[in-house]
Amino acid sequence: WEQLDNGLHGGAAPHLRDHHAAATYGNAMYTYGGWYQYWTAYDDIWRYDFDERNWTQLQPVGAKPLGRFLISFAPVGSRLYLVGGELGSDEPGSKANSYLNDVWAFDVATSEWVQLAQSRCPRDHSAEPRPARVHNEVDRK
């Protein structure tokens, strides 16, 4: 094991978070979402460059997924695919504990999100495919 510099020496870095997703592409790791306190879900995407050992917050073009946590995030080709997750907030009338089964793709080259499938999750979770959270993917290479 080697502990890498987290880029906090005067540079930008993601806010503290839990239940976020991470995927590697090329010489970088991308992180998306997660939550910190009071079920506040993030909708930001960050890139950690393994060579430069620093963080960059990406500014996607156009629409983007709702902030969420407990999600799956997998690299395929030049895209990072985001699936499902859970929304969260402690505000009255919020969608706390609402699960998602939507699919988004983040194009690494253009910094653009594309929604591939909308979420169809009624609160009784009767949608197919079932809403998903706390799931993983495996690269079969």
C-alpha positions in Angstrom: 0.0 0.0 0.0 1.0 3.6 -0.7 -0.9 6.5 0.7 -1.3 9.1 -2.0 -1.3 12.8 -1.4 -4.9 13.9 -1.2 -4.3 17.2 -2.9 -5.3 19.2 0.2 -2.2 21.3 0.2 -3.8 24.5 -1.0 -5.7 22.8 -3.8 -9.3 21.9 -4.2 -10.7 18.6 -3.0 -14.2 17.0 -2.5 -16.0 17.8 0.7 -16.1 15.1 3.3 -18.6 12.5 2.3 -19.8 8.9 2.7 -21.6 6.4 0.4 -20.2 8.1 -2.7 -19.2 6.2 -5.9 -15.8 5.9 -7.5 -14.6 4.5 -10.8 -11.2 4.6 -12.6 -10.6 5.7 -16.2 -7.2 6.0 -17.6 -4.8 7.5 -15.0 -7.6 9.0 -13.0 -10.3 8.2 -10.5 -13.7 9.8 -10.7 -16.0 10.2 -7.7 -19.7 11.2 -7.8 -22.3 12.0 -5.2 -22.4 10.7 -1.7 -23.7 12.4 1.4 -22.3 14.0 4.5 -24.7 15.2 7.2 -28.4 15.2 7.6 -28.8 13.1 4.4 -27.7 15.9 2.2 -26.9 14.2 -1.2 -24.2 15.7 -3.4 -24.5 15.9 -7.2 -20.9 16.8 -7.9 -18.3 14.9 -9.9 -14.5 15.1 -9.1 -11.4 13.7 -10.9 -8.3 12.6 -9.0 -5.3 12.5 -11.3 -3.0 9.7 -10.2 0.1 11.2 -11.9 -0.4 14.8 -10.7 -1.9 13.7 -7.4 -4.5 16.4 -7.3 -8.3 16.8 -7.4 -10.3 18.8 -10.0 -14.0 19.4 -9.7 -15.6 18.9 -13.1 -18.2 21.2 -14.4 -20.5 19.1 -16.6 -22.3 20.5 -19.6 -26.1 20.4 -19.6 -28.4 18.3 -17.5 -27.0 16.1 -14.7 -28.3 13.4 -12.3 -30.0 14.3 -9.0 -27.7 14.2 -6.0 -27.7 10.7 -4.5 -25.7 8.2 -2.5 -25.4 4.4 -2.4 -24.9 4.3 -6.1 -23.2 2.2 -8.7 -20.6 3.8 -11.0 -18.8 1.8 -13.7 -16.4 2.6 -16.6 -17.3 1.2 -20.0 -15.4 2.6 -23.0 -15.0 6.4 -22.6 -18.1 6.7 -20.4 -18.8 6.2 -16.7 -22.2 4.7 -16.1 -24.2 5.7 -13.0 -27.1 3.5 -11.9 -29.7 3.9 -9.1 -29.0 5.1 -5.7 -31.0 6.9 -3.0 -32.1 10.5 -2.6 -31.9 12.0 0.8 -32.8 15.1 2.8 -34.1 15.9 6.3 -36.3 18.7 5.0 -40.1 18.3 5.5 -41.8 16.8 2.4 -38.4 15.7 1.0 -37.8 12.5 -0.9 -35.7 10.9 1.8 -35.4 7.2 1.4 -36.6 7.4 -2.2 -34.7 4.9 -4.3 -33.8 5.3 -7.9 -33.4 3.0 -10.9 -32.4 5.5 -13.5 -29.2 5.2 -15.7 -26.9 8.1 -16.7 -23.6 8.1 -18.7 -20.8 10.6 -18.1 -18.7 11.2 -21.2 -15.1 11.7 -19.9 -14.0 13.5 -23.1 -16.8 16.1 -23.2 -17.8 16.3 -19.5 -21.4 15.7 -20.5 -24.0 13.7 -18.7 -26.6 11.8 -20.8 -29.7 10.2 -19.3 -30.2 6.8 -20.7 -33.2 5.6 -18.6 -35.6 7.5 -16.4 -36.3 6.4 -12.8 -39.6 4.7 -12.4 -39.8 4.1 -8.7 -43.0 4.6 -6.8 -42.6 4.7 -3.0 -43.9 1.1 -2.8 -40.8 0.0 -4.8 -43.0 -1.9 -7.2 -41.1 -0.8 -10.3 -39.0 -3.1 -12.5 -36.1 -3.3 -12.4 -36.3 -3.0 -8.6 -34.7 0.2 -7.3 -31.1 -0.4 -6.3 -28.8 0.8 -3.7 -25.6 -0.5 -2.1 -24.7 -2.5 -5.2 -21.4 -3.0 -7.1 -20.1 -3.9 -10.5 -17.2 -6.0 -11.6 -14.9 -5.4 -14.5 -14.4 -8.8 -16.2 -11.2 -8.0 -18.0 
